[in-house]
Amino acid sequence: MSQSRNSWRNTTHDWASGVDVEHLARIRADPAVFAPDGLRHLILEVVAYAADEAESNGGGRCTITLHPDGSVSVADDGRGTDTRFDDQGRAVKKPVMASKDLRFFDHPERQSLPDGHPRRGMSVVAALSEWLVHTNRRREGAWTQRYEHGVPVTGLVPIADGGVTGTVVHFRPDGRLPGPAQAELVGELVRCPGAWGVLSVDLDDLRAP
């Protein structure tokens, strides 16, 4: 059912913020602070969202894929990123990539990732990536959207849902970040006992040996 955005309650992100250009610029200006472990930290930021979904669903799985071009994708089987329809029937995705996570960004002491650094949210990944493609499948529809340095360069593009729900976050990190990720080190972090609760994590390294 279509609703006015003014009636949508903010939980993890501000529905009204859309693209927070100043927030993204702040992250890009200081990558050593926001991604101190380089690419591995970005991967963990994405996996943390998959873990949130798994916790809500009583269990879940995600796969991290290291691609030959230096990009990384993280696919999960959760509910998909919250997407609603406004009073004009337009699909609106919660702005997880382009605005701050209200739970963590200004309160980094609240949660640490397995690398020991603060969790700040998905906008860190988007802002510190040359490009990022977010594929989002929900029961009410499926869409993909492309970002460059955190700024969306396409709208929500409808795609076939395939009868499943979940998200795929595929990104190529900014060349200034330390990397590329070493598969064994990523594996150590994502498989930390108890790190992700009920989320099972697989690693697929497609890079040349």
BELCORSUL-V844976 format. One line per field, one symbol per residue. psi: psi as a letter, one per 20 degrees, with the letter a starting at -180 (. if undefined). A space follows every 50 residues. Layout:
psi: ???
This chain:
psi: pqqqhhipppfhqohihdonghgghgghimhhgimhjbhhhgghgghhhh hgghghijqrqqpppoqhjirqqoprkbiqppprpaijjppoqpmhhjrq ohhhgjliihpqriiiqqpirhhggghkpgqppopoprhjrqqqqqqoki ppiraooqrpijjrrrqpopqoqqiiqqarpphhhghgghjppihjdjpp pqpoojqq.
